[in-house]
Amino acid sequence: MITQKYLDELTYEVLGASIEVHKIIGKGLLENVYHECLKEELSQRKLNFFTEMRVPIIY
């Protein structure tokens, strides 16, 4: 069961990873650079994640 506490802790970890990436590589780079760095940071923190998921959209 996913609890609010679990979601709060997960959010804290993901935001922390994002801030760490920004502190290390700075601003002004292309999105794919941040994407690769964030994947590495999340992996180092042993967080499971999916990337580049397909989302069905009707336009």
C-alpha positions in Angstrom: 0.0 0.0 0.0 1.3 3.4 -0.9 1.0 5.8 2.0 1.3 9.5 2.2 4.5 9.1 4.2 6.0 6.9 1.5 5.1 9.5 -1.2 6.6 12.3 0.9 9.8 10.5 1.4 10.0 9.6 -2.3 9.4 13.2 -3.3 12.1 14.3 -0.9 14.6 11.9 -2.4 13.7 12.8 -6.0 13.9 16.5 -5.4 17.2 16.0 -3.5 18.6 14.1 -6.5 17.5 16.9 -8.8 19.1 19.6 -6.7 22.3 17.6 -6.5 22.5 17.3 -10.2 21.9 21.0 -10.6 24.6 21.8 -8.0 27.1 19.6 -9.7 26.6 20.5 -13.4 25.0 23.9 -13.2 22.5 25.6 -15.5 22.2 26.1 -19.2 22.7 22.6 -20.6 20.4 20.6 -22.8 17.7 18.5 -21.3 19.2 15.2 -22.3 22.3 16.1 -20.2 20.2 16.6 -17.1 18.2 13.5 -18.0 21.4 11.3 -18.0 22.8 12.8 -14.9 19.5 12.4 -13.0 19.3 8.8 -14.0 22.8 8.2 -12.6 21.9 10.1 -9.4 18.7 8.2 -8.9 20.6 4.9 -9.4 23.2 5.9 -6.9 20.4 6.5 -4.4 19.1 3.1 -5.2 15.7 4.4 -6.3 13.8 2.4 -8.9 12.5 4.4 -11.8 11.3 4.2 -15.4 12.5 6.7 -18.1 11.2 7.7 -21.5 7.8 6.1 -20.9 5.3 6.1 -23.7 2.1 7.9 -22.9 -0.8 7.4 -25.1 -2.3 10.8 -26.2 -5.3 11.5 -28.4 -4.8 14.8 -30.1 
